[in-house]
Amino acid sequence: IESASSAAALAPTRLDNPALERLRCGNPAARSLPLLAALARQTSTTVLLPYLDAALLQLHIDVLNSDSPSDS
């Protein structure tokens, strides 16, 4: 997890679905929808979420191979 300044020309991750994107923009509780969408897609990616006033939270998501043995 990293914090990135929005002054670096970065923008929060948008959703492909227009209805969900409107929800993300209009409801503070829905701002994590891009993270949930990325987890549901099960692909490695980076998601930027609004964080504090002038910053973004940068999340790097790495998918683990389900065929590999677990650490537990």
Backbone torsions as a table, in degrees:
resi	resn	phi	psi	omega
1	ILE	NA	129.0	178.9
2	GLU	-130.2	152.7	173.6
3	SER	-104.1	130.2	-179.0
4	ALA	-121.7	139.9	178.4
5	SER	-76.0	134.8	178.5
6	SER	-70.9	-11.4	177.0
7	ALA	-70.3	-12.3	-179.6
8	ALA	-85.3	24.1	177.5
9	ALA	63.5	29.9	176.0
10	LEU	-99.2	151.7	178.3
11	ALA	-132.1	153.1	177.2
12	PRO	-58.2	149.4	178.2
13	THR	-64.3	131.7	179.9
14	ARG	-97.2	159.3	177.0
15	LEU	-98.1	147.2	179.3
16	ASP	-72.4	-31.7	-178.7
17	ASN	-79.6	118.5	-176.5
18	PRO	-58.9	-38.4	-179.2
19	ALA	-67.1	-42.0	177.9
20	LEU	-69.0	-34.2	178.1
21	GLU	-65.6	-40.6	175.9
22	ARG	-62.1	-40.8	178.1
23	LEU	-63.6	-44.1	179.6
24	ARG	-59.7	-42.8	-178.2
25	CYS	-73.0	-31.9	-172.9
26	GLY	-96.2	-10.5	-175.7
27	ASN	-131.8	112.5	-178.4
28	PRO	-55.4	-31.3	179.8
29	ALA	-69.9	-17.3	-178.0
30	ALA	-97.0	5.7	-176.8
31	ARG	-68.6	-14.2	177.1
32	SER	-90.3	2.5	180.0
33	LEU	-54.9	-39.1	177.3
34	PRO	-60.8	-34.0	176.8
35	LEU	-67.2	-46.0	179.4
36	LEU	-62.8	-39.2	178.0
37	ALA	-64.4	-41.4	179.3
38	ALA	-64.4	-41.4	178.3
39	LEU	-65.6	-38.9	179.4
40	ALA	-67.0	-33.2	179.2
41	ARG	-73.1	-18.9	179.7
42	GLN	53.9	47.5	175.1
43	THR	-127.9	150.5	176.8
44	SER	-73.0	132.3	-176.8
45	THR	-162.5	176.5	173.1
46	THR	-120.6	134.3	-179.8
47	VAL	-121.0	135.0	176.1
48	LEU	-110.8	122.5	-179.9
49	LEU	-117.9	145.5	176.1
50	PRO	-59.1	138.3	-178.6
51	TYR	-149.2	121.8	-176.5
52	LEU	58.2	-160.7	-173.2
53	ASP	-76.7	-50.5	-172.8
54	ALA	-125.9	35.9	-177.9
55	ALA	-137.8	162.1	175.1
56	LEU	-122.9	147.8	173.3
57	LEU	-95.5	120.0	-177.3
58	GLN	-100.9	116.9	-178.1
59	LEU	-112.8	123.0	175.8
60	HIS	-97.0	120.1	-177.7
61	ILE	-107.7	121.8	177.0
62	ASP	-115.5	126.0	-180.0
63	VAL	-83.7	131.7	176.8
64	LEU	-89.0	143.0	177.9
65	ASN	-71.3	121.5	-177.8
66	SER	-70.4	-14.3	178.9
67	ASP	-81.9	-14.9	-178.4
68	SER	-81.2	149.9	179.2
69	PRO	-64.9	144.7	-179.9
70	SER	-80.9	163.5	-179.4
71	ASP	-82.9	-7.4	-176.7
72	SER	-92.4	NA	NA
